[in-house]
């Protein structure tokens, strides 16, 4: 597996993020065109409307499948990072840290986690700033 860093840590799954998302978007556009043409002709638009509704449901399913998986992972990451911080310092993570900040802190090595977590909380660093501040990157190849 290649070395992970700030510049290459994001994951793009072409089959999901490009192909499937593109198909859903194109199908939705086609359904809207079909619905408007059916309506203009004065024809029965029930099947065209049904196709449009199904595509809206499919788009929502696509979106929520991703969001629910990431939220579950975020909960696990928060627990892991809280435990890691506790093992290193004897204290839980600062309550001021937001979920995106905690997710970004997972890339920090054990040696820099306590100081970076404190800096992130006191200076309200963005997740991007936290990731840029990491000197010794701790790869996470399991994020979906």
SULDAJO-V354574 format. One record per backbone hydrogen bond with DSSP energy under -1.0 kcal/mol. CO is the residue of the C=O (numbers start at 1). NH is the residue of the N-H. E is the energy in kcal/mol with one decimal. If there is no record, write none. Layout:
BEGIN
CO;NH;E
CO;NH;E
END
This chain:
BEGIN
13;16;-1.1
13;17;-3.0
14;18;-1.4
14;19;-2.9
15;20;-1.9
16;21;-1.4
18;22;-2.2
19;23;-2.6
20;24;-2.5
21;25;-2.3
22;26;-3.0
23;27;-2.7
24;28;-2.3
25;29;-2.4
26;30;-2.6
27;31;-2.4
28;32;-2.3
29;33;-2.3
30;34;-2.7
31;35;-2.6
32;36;-2.5
33;37;-2.6
34;38;-2.3
35;39;-2.2
36;40;-2.5
37;41;-2.0
38;43;-1.6
45;49;-2.6
46;50;-2.4
47;51;-2.3
48;52;-1.9
49;53;-2.5
50;54;-2.5
51;55;-2.2
52;56;-2.0
53;57;-2.5
54;58;-2.4
55;59;-2.4
56;60;-2.4
57;61;-2.4
58;62;-2.6
59;63;-2.3
60;64;-3.0
61;65;-2.3
62;66;-1.2
63;67;-2.4
64;68;-2.9
65;69;-1.4
66;70;-2.3
67;71;-2.4
68;72;-2.1
69;73;-2.1
70;74;-2.6
71;75;-2.1
72;76;-1.8
73;77;-2.9
74;78;-2.7
75;79;-2.0
76;80;-2.7
77;81;-3.1
78;82;-2.3
79;83;-2.3
80;84;-2.8
81;85;-2.6
82;86;-2.3
83;87;-2.7
84;88;-2.1
85;89;-2.5
86;90;-2.6
94;97;-1.6
98;102;-2.3
99;103;-2.6
100;104;-1.9
101;105;-1.9
104;107;-1.5
105;108;-1.8
107;138;-3.1
109;113;-1.6
112;116;-2.4
113;117;-2.9
114;118;-2.0
115;119;-2.4
116;120;-2.7
117;121;-2.1
118;122;-2.7
119;123;-2.7
120;125;-1.0
126;130;-2.4
127;131;-2.3
128;132;-2.2
129;133;-1.6
END
